[in-house]
């Protein structure tokens, strides 16, 4: 599927679906979102319909504002869960992609606002780097490497829909089942 | 400082610079085998997808000589220093620090090190008390073994300590390890190596947990009682169903390694340190004469 996208396209996705992405995606991380929401500074890129990737890329500087990729991978999403709701409500973000899942508090805003969480394979950065064609823009270079990045991607994935816009979360279901299994295990050890 | 010492510091520095990059690119064979074995036994669809992607990623890293994972981690070294090795540990530390900086600037690698309060970047993956070095001193030997373990933060954030009491027994240890790994879910990039440290003191238990994750995958503790606990926890952890990247499946961990120390009669500490599937490590054996033998499997 292509990004940026619309709410209608996002609503078609179901938890567990496999997705491959083309188009433009934005790289964002802890300090980037702290700047936007805690320091109240408007991001200098359009986030409407956007696909946000939780990343702090390894890059080589070519010239002023110009970078080439070295190794680009994805970080743990759960640290940044509190930004989910305002990203959707204030900026119209449609997809958040990271590794390890988002806690249950992301389920309700994603359902209400029409957003999804894509689970990527953490650590698979050598592969991810080949799917990123170019670093097209970078803002807030002083936060290096936690800047706001714009990447052009081709065949990015495959990704798994971890949380859909209908109230379903693979991570919630796996955790619930694991807690039941844990109770059984603890009863017999 | 004698000429011999000067050269040896340069040798260790070169070795450290090589090890850091090499560890990030070329993961050990025992880990590759463990991941392949995991791929063979995983039955869930998302779990298989994850393990297939991991296999593709390792192949691409090999082909393109790129890093397996973008997280160049926090530089951790374990050093085994022979009592007759002719370079003082203070100089070995300087060599490791300079080697880490050179690797970061020359490759270049992402610089992760920040001041812990201001969060300002402190430079090329070094800083105050960085890199971190574990020391072991060996009697009647004149060699040096340096193992570089770039430690990713996603898995390091999934570290846990509990001061169990003696009445909790071994069951308390097992319960804490199981609850920690279920609670961690997909965050530490499973399936990885669960390092467990038991006994000693609070700080030493965590130190031992880190030691445990630096061992070759599937090695067993020399004490048969502890080795039996490793086997049991390995099996139980894989019954939890957390699965690859926390998406559900049969393979939650590649291994469980335990290191132990004797402890106080009123203590029963248990520490968990997780190592992600990209369990990177590389070793250099340095002789007193300055010959270096690089070893991916140690």
Interface residues (C-beta under 8 A of the other chain):
Chain A: X16 X18 X31 X55 X56 X57 X58 X60 X70 X71 X72 X73 X74 X75 X76 X78 X79 X99 X100 X101 X119 X121 X122 X123 X124 X125 X126 X127 X128 X129 X130 X144 X145 X158 X160 X162 X170 X171 X173 X174 X175 X177 X178 X179 X181 X182 X185 X186 X189
Chain B: X45 X46 X49 X50 X53 X54 X56 X57 X58 X60 X61 X64 X66 X67 X68 X69 X70 X71 X72 X107 X108 X109 X110 X111 X119 X121 X152 X153 X154 X157 X171 X174 X175 X178 X179 X182 X185 X186 X187 X188 X189 X236 X239 X240 X241 X242 X243 X245 X246 X247 X248 X276 X277 X278
